Amino acid sequence: MNEASNFCSGKCKIPKGQCPTGSGPGWVCCLDCKNITKTRWDEPPYKINASGLQVPIGFKTIATSATHYNGVLEYDAHSLYGFSQSIATHKALQGLEGKRPFILTRSTYVGSGRYAAHWTGDNKGTWEDLKISITTVLNFGLFGVPMVGADICGFYPAPTEELCNRWIEVGAFYPFSRDHANFYSPRQELYQWESVAQSARNALGMRYKLLPYLYTLNYEAHISGAPIARPLFFSFPTYTETYGLSTQFLLGSSVMISPVLEQGKSTVKALFPPGTWYSLFDLTQVIDSKQGKYVTLDAPLHVVNVHVYQNTILPMQQGGLISKAARTTPFNLVVTFPAGASNATAKGNLFLDDDELPEMNLGSGYSTYVDFYATVSQGSVKVWSEVQEGKFALDKGWVVEKVSVLGLDGSGGTSALEVDGNPVTSVSSIELSTSEQKYLEEAEDGEKTKSVMVDVDGLSLPVGKNFAVSWKMGIKA
């Protein structure tokens, strides 16, 4: 859906003969038009420059000085056209099927995010537009349109192979992720280049593992209006280095994407606000900073850097070729403490429902909401859940299979593992393993922090039921 548009400007009549001709691009004006746009409504003193051409605001669409029924000016009604289409389409589809519709629109207005997803229009297949796409996606989140994304690899002209590699590494983490191009452009599906296919498998593979987190962010957007993709200053409002930053972004409050946005680069200079960050592609890799700092990260062609922040519990699944298959896989919980902390907390949440219900809400019998909590205190580690409306998740058979706890300070081994208060014996299928973590840069004060990651694998904890897992570690008091 677009704004009312015939690619003509002014007062137009249908000429003799066929219009359009039926051949060639559909964006060529074939009407007989007369310029009538020199009015205060067509040339207001503070007009936007949407086309970049310094032309009247009715350029290639209905003149804003035109009048509708009852004397309503197009100047006042133009932006309501696409908005009203979204509302009508939403109501019609929901009425026909009784299911939650997915509507995608280019034309938006205040409130459009309630009814439709948005793509950012005909962005070009250029490095500049790749970079600008992040700003655009973040802005629309602030405008109240959380489900938003740009055309991956660009709508036109044809992108280079390197650009398409880098674009899917960004676009895989747009809230709305889609490779899309002009009908007249060469084919640019991700599989057209083997190198792009490899980058796509890597980046989209992580997206599919993050689907539980992304879906929970959609629920949060639905009930609170919070964006899904966010500027860094949303989570770090007092850290002024984030204020002008538009080359990185957050998903929710805790997952940060730091992509390559320049041609020929195999590294990226990324800002890390104060605290501890863990690489999602290698949970043993740590970046820790008390004041916050820029770090130059390796980023060869098929690599995108994604990090998760401290004090987080991130629900993940195991991915799949399609989202329906991914949703049936067991859950993993990634718990992040500040590196080396002997006393710390972490939390996260998870919303699950029948994704075709008309509304995302609790209390219907077809949804479950889970709060996750974790603490480490003087050598004791505990991870537990508190469930609302657990029946839906129980009926689906979802289980937590693995818990990974990052940032633990310990030189000794693990002991006294308990699940729901019951000691785990050596004959159990549950395995406890420890991995030492690697720091990419030394701390500002020169002190070497040592931390470990503990994996508890082989679990079968029903997502729809409260659980608790705890153990002891050799942590210095």
N, C-alpha and C positions, 0 to 999 in steps of 0.2 A: 504494500500500500504506500502511495506517495501523496503529496499535496496535489490538488487539482492542477494538471499541467498538460499543455498541448505543444510545448516547446515553441510557442509563438508569443509575441509581445504586442500589446495594444488592443485595438478594437478589430476583430477579425470576422470575415465572412467565409463561408464554404465556397470555393471556386467551382467553376464548371468542370466536370470530369471527376475522376476518382480521387479521393483524398482520405487516407494516405494512398500512395501508389501501389502498395503491396510488395514492393521490393526495396532493398537497401535498408539502412539504419532507421529505426523508428523514432529517432530524436531530431529529424529534420522537419522544420515547419513547412507545411504545404498549404496553409490557409492564406487568404488575401487579407493582409493586416494594415491598419493605419495607426500610426503612433498617436496616442492620446494621453500619454503618461506624464505630462508636465503640469502636475497639480501638487498641492501640499500633501496629498495622501500618497502620491507616488514618489515624491521627492521630499520626505520630511527632513527636518534639520539634523536629526540624529539617527539616520537610518543604518541598519546593519549592512555589511558588505559580504553577504553569504556567497556570492558567485566569485568574489575576488576581482571583478571587472569594473567596479565603480559604475554600476548601471542602476536604473530604477528598481525598487524592491519587487515590482511585479514582472521582472525580466523572465521571459519564457513561461509565464503562467498568467493567471487572471490578473488584470490590472487592479491594483489596490484601491483605485478610485471607483471601481465598478460597484453597483448596488445590487443587493439581494432583495428578496421579498420583504416588504414592510420597511424598505429604506435602509436596511442594514448594510454598512459598508464592508467590502471585501477586506479592507484594512483591519477591521475589528473581527472578522470571521475566518480569515485565511487559515490560521493554525488550528481551528476547530474542525476542519474538514477531515484530516487523517485521524484525529482523536475520536471523533464521532464514529468513524468507520471501525476503529478498534473496539469501541463499546458495543456497537451493533453486531459485529462479528462474534465477539465473546458471548453475548447473550444468545445469539442464534445457535452457535455450536453447542453451548451448554444446554440449551433447550432441546436440541435435536438428539443429543447423545447422553445427556446427563453426566458427562465426564468433564474433567478439567481440560480446557482447550489449550493448545499451544499456538499463539498468534505472533507473527513476526512482522514488524512494521518499520518503515524508514521514517515516516512522518510522525512526530511526537509532540506532545504538549504536556503541561503540568497535569499529572495524574495518569499519564499513559502507562506508567510502570505497573499500575494495578491490573491492567488488562492485557498487556502485550510485551514481548521482548523487542529489542531494537538492534538493528545493525546500523553502522555509522555512515552508510552511503557509499558512493563510488570513490573510495580511496584508491590512490594510485599505487602501482607496483614499484615503488621507489623506496630507498633507504630513509628518506625524509618522512614519508608517510608511515613507514613502520614505526619510527620513533614517535610521531604525532599520535599514532593509534592508542598508545598508553594514556596520554593526556586525555584523549577523547573518551575512552572507556571510564576513566576515573571521574571525569566531569559528569557524565551521565549518571553514574552512581550517586553523585552529590545532588543531581537534579531529581532523584527519586525514581530512576529507571535502572534497577539493579541488574536485570538480565540483558547484558549488552556486549557486543563484540564487533570487531572490524572484519572486513573481507580478508582472510588470510591469504598471503601472497599477492594481494592487490587485485582490484577489479579490472584495471587496465593501466598501462600497457603490459605486455608480457614480462613477468619477473625473470631475473636471472636465477640460476640454480642455487647460488650461494644465498641470495636474498630469501628464496623460498625455504631453505634450510632454517635460517634464523627466524623467519616469520612464524613457522609452525612451533618453534620453541617458545615464542611469546604467546601465540594464539591458542596453544593447548591449554593455557591458563586464563584466557578470557572467560568470563562467566558464560557467554554464548560463543561457542567455538565452531567456526565454519570456514572452509576453503571455498571461495566463490569468485567467479570471473565473468567478464563480459562475453556474451554469446559469440562475438566476432573475434575474440582473442584466441591465441593458440591454447591447446589443452594444458591445464596446470594442476590436475589432480596430483595428490602427493606421491602417488606411485609412478608418475611419469619419469622421475629421476630416482635411481636407487639410493643416492646419498640422502635425498629428501625423505624417502621412505624410511630410512634408518633413523633419521632425526625424529620423524613422526612417531615411529614405534617407541622410541625412548620417551619423548615428551608426553604423548597421548597415553602411553602405558602408565605413567605416573598420574595423569589426570584420572584415569579409570580407577586407580587405587584410592584416590582422594574423593571419589564420588560421595561416600557417606558424609564427609566433611562439607563438601560443596552443597549437598542437599540440605544439610542442617543450616548452612548460611542462607539458603533460599528461604527456609522457614523463618529464620531471624529477620530477614528482609521483609517477609510477609507480615510479621507481627509488630515490627518496630520501625521499619523503613531504613534500617542500616544497609549501606552498600555491601555488595559481595566483594568486589575489587575495591581496594581502599588506598589512598595515599599513605605514606609512612607516618605522616604527622597525626593520623587518626589514633595510632597506638602509642605515639611518642610526642605528645603535644608540647612538652617542655624542652625537647631536643631540637633546637632551632636549625640545625644542619638539614633537617628533613623538609623544611618549609618550601623550598624551591625545587625539590627533587621530583622529576617526572620520568626518570629512566629506569626506575624500579617501582614495584608495587606490592601490596599485601593482598592475600586472599584471607578474609576475616581479619582477626587481630594478630595472627601468629605465623602465617606461612608467607615467606618473602621470595619473590621472583626477581632475579638480577640477570637480565638477558644481554646478549651482544646485539648492539644496534648499529654497528658501523661495518662497512665493507672491509674485508681483509684482516679482521682482527681475530686473534685466538686467545685473548685474555679480556677480562672486563674489570673495571675499577668500580667496586660496589661499596656503598655505605652500610656499615653495621652499627645501628644504635646501641647504646650501652646494654651490656648483658651477655648472655651466652646464646650462640646460634649453632644449630646442628644441620649438616647437609642431609637432605631427605634421600639422596641417592646413595649416600654412604654415611650411616648414622654414627660411625666412629670418628668422623671428621668434625672438629670443633673450631669455632672462632669465638674468642672470649675477650671482652674489653670492658673496662670499668667506665671509661669516658666516652666510648664510641669512636669509631675510626673507619677510614677507607682501607679496603683490602683489595689487592689485585689478585683475581681468581683465574685459574686456568679455565679456558672455555674453547677447546677445539671444536671443530665443525658440528659434531653431533651431541654436544654437551650444553645443557642449560643449568645454571646454578639455582637451586631451590633450597631454602633453609627454613627451619622451624625454630621458634623462639622458646626461651626457657619458661617454666611454670605452665606448660601446656600439656594437655592430654589429647592427642590427635587420633580420632577413630579412622581406621583405614580397612579396606578389603583387599582382595588379591587380584583384582582386575579381571579382564575378559575381553573377547573380541567385540561384544556388544554390551550395553549397560544392563540389559536384562540378565545376562549371564553373570556379569560382575556382581550384581546384587545378591546372588545366591551363595557367594563364597564366604568362608569364615572371616571374622574380624580380627584385626591386629590393633592393639593400643600402643601408641608411642608416647611415653611419658618423659618429659624433659624438665630436669631440675637445673638450677644454676650450677655451673661446673664446680665440682669439689665441695658443694655445700653440705654441711653436716645437719643442718636444719632448714627445711624448705617445703613448699607446697606446690601442687599443680592441680589444674582442673580442666575439664572439657565437657562437651555435651554431644548428644546425638538425637536426631529426630528421624523417625521412620514412619512411613505410612503406605497405604495403597495409592500409588502415585497417579491414579486416574480419578481420585475423589475430587468433587468440584472445589473443595476448599482444603487448605492445609490447617488442620486444627486437631486438638486433643478432645477426647470425650466421645468420639464417634464409634469406638470399638475397632476402628481400622487404623490406629496409629499408636506409636509408643514414643515416649521421651525418656532419655537417660541422662542423668548427671554423673560424671566421673570425677573422682577425687583421688589424690595421692599425697602422701607425706613421707618425709625422711626425717628422723629425729634420733640423734645419738646412736646410730647403728641399726635402727629398726625402720624397715621400709614397708609401707602398706599402700595398696591400690584397691579401691572399692567403688561400687556403683549404688545409685539410688534411682529406682525406676518408677515412672508414672505410666499407668495404662499398659501394663506389661503383656496382656493377653495377645495382642497382635503380633509382637515379636516372638512370643512363645509358639504361636500357631505356625509361624513361618520357619521355625526351627533354627533361627540365627544363633550362632555361638561365638564367643571370643576364644580364639585358639592360641593366641600368643600375646604376651605383654613384654614390651621392651622399655626398660627404665634407663635413662641416659643421665650422665653427669654425677654419678655416685662417687664419693670419696672413699676409697678403701684399698688397703694393701693386702688384707686377708681374704679368705674365701667366703662363700655364702653358706648359711645353715638355717635350720629350723623353719623350713618352708611349710606354710599352712595355707590351705584353701578352705574358705568358709569355716575357719576355726579348727579344721581337722588336719593333723600332721600328715605330710606326704612322705610315704615310705620309699625305700630304694627300689622296690619292685613296681612302683607306679610308672606309667607311661610319660609322666610329666618330667621334663628336663630343665635343669637350671644351668646356664652357662654365662661366663664372664669374658668380656673383650676390653682390652685397653684402648682408650681413645687417643686420637692424634690431634695435636694443635697446629694449625697452619701458620700461626705467628706467635712470637713470644709476647707475654703480658707486658704492659707498659712499665710496670715496676721491676721487671726482670725476674720475678718469681716464677718458678715452674709449677704449674698446677697439674696434678695427676688425678685423672678420673677414669671411671670404668662404665661400661654398659652391661647391664644384666638382662638376659633374655630368659623368660619363663615360657617354654614351648610345650606343646602337647596338652594344653588345657581344653576343656569343653564346657565353658561357662555360658549358660543361657543368657542372651542379651536381655530378655524380658524378665529377668529375676535378679534381685539384689545379690551381689557377690562381694567377696573380700579375699585378696591374696596378700600374704605378708611373709617376710623372712628377715633374718639377721645378717648383718655384714660386719666385716672387720674394719669398722670405721673409727678413726681416732676421735675420742670424746673432746 
